Each structure stands twice: as C-alpha cells, then as structure tokens.
Amino acid sequence: MSLSSSGAPGQTWSSGFTFILAAVGAAVGLGNIWKFPFVVGVSGGGAFVLVYLACVIFVAIPILIAELWIGRSGGHSPPVAMRVVAEKAGHSKAWFIVGWMGMLVGYLIATYYSVIAGWTLAYIFKAGSGFGGADPLTVANQFDDLLASPLVMAGWHTVFITIALFIVGRGLRDGIERAVKLLMPALFVMLVVMIGYAAVEGDFAAGVSFLFSTDFSKIDGTAVLTAIGQSFFSISVAMGLIMTYGSYVPKEVSLTKSALIIAGADTVVALLAGLMIFPLVFANGLDPGSGPGLIFRTLPAAFVGMSGGALFGALFFILLAFAAVTSIIAIIAPIVAYAEGKWGMTRRKGCIVFGTLAWAIGLVTVLSFNLWDDITPLSAIRPFAEMNFFALIDYFTANLMMPLGGILMAVFVGWLIKPRVLAEDLSFGSTAMFTIWLWMIRVIAPLAILGVLYSSL
C-alpha cells in the first residue's frame, strides 16, 4: 500500500506482527496497570470480567475494526482519511471533522499523559534506592512531595516527552517499529517476572480471589456502564492513533483478525497486571481500593517492607514507563503525520513544533497539582465548578469527545458506507459473521456508547 497522499510514500509496517505489537503497545498503558484491576475487584470480580468481555466483543471490537478500516482506506492521518473515505463514498467531506476530533483528543491526552508518565520515571529511581530508607508508614508522603514540586514534575515531564518525540521523529521503521519491537517483548517479560515475584512474596490466593471471585449482586446498571466505558477507553479507539496506525497496514493483513488479537492482548495484560499487584497489596494488609494512589502511595509501602523490594520495585516502575512510552508515541503520531502530509513539514520539524506545544500545555497539568490546584476556570458552570485545568482537560477528552467520536465513526461506517465495500475489505470468513458485525456497528455499539456519554453528562 502506498501512502503517497500522506507525504510518506510506500510506508507500511514491515509485517502484520509488527503492526500488532505497535497497536497492542498503543492500547496497553497506565490505565491497564492500575485502573482495570481495581475496577474488576470492586465491581464483582469474575462477574464483572464476563460483562467486560461482552462489552469488548459487542462495543470495542466493532469500532476498532471500523477505525482500522477508515485508516487503511484513507491512507492518511485521521482528518484527511475521514475526508477521503467520505468523498469516495459520495458523502460530504465535512466528515473530516470527526478525524480532527479524534486527533485533538489524542493530542490533549498526550499533554497530561506525559506528566503522569513522568512520575513513573521518577519512581524508578526512588524504588531503586529503597525510597531513601523511608518506612512503610511515611513512604506515601514522597508522592505528595513530588506533586508539590512543579519544577521536579516539569523536569520529568520534559524527559518523558523528549523520549517519545525522539522515537516518533525517527519515522515508522526506524523509530516506532524499533521501539515496539524492543519495548513490548520486554514489557511482557517484566510482567511475567513480577507475577512470579508476587506469587512468592505476596498473598497470591487472595489476589486471585479478589480479581476472579464471582459476585453477580454487584452487577447493576452502573457496573455495566463502567464495563462499556472501560472496554471502549482501554483499547484506545476514537483517539486518532488506531486510524493512523491503520493507514500503514498492508492490504493483505486481516483487519478483523488484527482487531481480535489487539483487544484480546489488551484484556490479558490488564488481568495479568492484577495478578502482579494485588497479591503484594494483600500480603501487606494494604487497601486494594486506593485507585490511582495504589501505584504511587500504596505499592511503594509494600516494596519497602519486602525482601528484594528495591530491585523489583524499580522493575515495576520500569514496566510502567515502557507501557507509557508505547502508548504516547501512538498518541503523538497522528498530528505529526498530518503536519507531514498536509503542511509539508518534515517529520522532525513536526515533532519539534507540536512536541513543544504539547510540552507547554502539559505545564498546565503540572501546575494543576500544586500552584493552580484551586483555580477553577469554569466555576460559574455548576457541573464544572470544582474542576481545575487538568480535571477539565481530562473530562472533556475522555468523557465527552471520545464517546462522541466513537458514536460518529460507528454511524459513518455502519450506515453511510455500502456493505459491499466493507465486505470486500474485511475478512470475516462468512457472510453471517459480517452481518452480525454490521449490526453491532450500526446499533449496539453506538447505543452502548451513548449510554456512557449520557451518564458522564
């Protein structure tokens, strides 16, 4: 497949396997490591897992296939890909707005994701030093100290985004491909090693019970909406990155099989993360319901009090950093690809321009945890009265723009593209399977996401 329209003729993934590695790396991020296991544990354990798997099958995978198809058919960054596909189908080129929305969502998320990922870099060194000899009761204070220091946070934010931009700036084959070929296998190896450590040093039976004990009494409407939202967000659809990665997929690679593998691998990694974290938490009598604080406040207390804690604590945060890198390079790639193809920028110049802007916007997030913590710019509007800058960016991107983009993509592919065209490009293996997918993308997926969007409002 030639990508001459993107200003990068002939660029494709070197193999379908490399594409899978990159796409799984994009999906697997910090949210998989802490949020998914926590949500499973407090939402019914194995019962929630079953609901979540159903949501992955009926909501996330149909849209994932649709987004990959738009990317490969349009052969460009999200805004241009949407316009090209819409015009080919005889519809208004105004559909490019959906591509812009996805690209903007990803870009804004990258600005604060880099800040949070910078925490993982700081904690590699903290854990490696045994947290300076702090005792389990006071080690959590080190996270509060980090948040209170804008200069330290800005420094790690700068380091992390520089690493990501360096990788993206080297291009598809020399940058992104080389990175994922190194980082993804290393991530899986570290994950297995950490699970082994948790099995030896932690309460593995309690961790397994917390994750997989089935309690259907906790499955209500809220839990179902949580499962839909988690399945949708975890696989990173409607952020532009899947569409961009899809634009590099050769014609002979099955998008359907690829989507199944990506979603399956993302779910497996999330569950394995739970088997890594919760045995350590329970062995130390810590609170498994700590949410985000589980990683930077609760787990450090466990590592401090365990044999080999310095080594395995550092390994744990290296794992987190690797997951964050593979995600953020995918998030930054769409806008760089757009600048390269639409505005004629070199890839390196695009990285410098948009990387610097992302870094600058990221400073707003840095200050939202300290000096600007009490600044609420939309305080006159009741639903946003208590949200600072970071909270607003997070809310509008994850709770509003991503679901809306997912609904619009589902409607576009499901209702405006001729089924014959889709059937020719997508390898479902049977007419019945294609028909089932078509009605999932037409009806089930958009209605499910609409429920999430409504609940967030």
Secondary structure, DSSP 8 states (H G I E B T S, - for coil): ---GGGT-TT---S-HHHHHHHHHHHH-SHHHHHHHHHHHHHTTBHHHHHHHHHHIIIIIHHHHHHHHHHHHHHTSSHHHHHHHHHHHTT--GGGHHHHHHHHHHHHHHHHHHHHHHHHHHHHHHHHHTGGGG--TTTTTHHHHHHHT-HHHHHHHHHHHHHHHHHHHHT-IIIIIIHHHHHHHHHHHHHHHHHHHHHHHHS-HHHHHHHHH-B-GGG-SHHHHHHHHHHHHHHTTTTSSHHHHHHTT--TTS-HHHHHHHHHHHHHHHHHHHHHHHHHHHHHTT--TT-TTHIIIIIHHHHHHTSTTHHHHHHHHHHHHHHHHHHHHHHHHHHHHHHHHHHS---HHHHHHHHHHHHHHHHHHHHHHTTTTTT--TTTTSGGGTT--HHHHHHIIIIIIIHHHHHHHHHHIIIIIS-HHHHHHHS--SSHHHHHHHHHIIIIIHHHHHHHHHHHH-
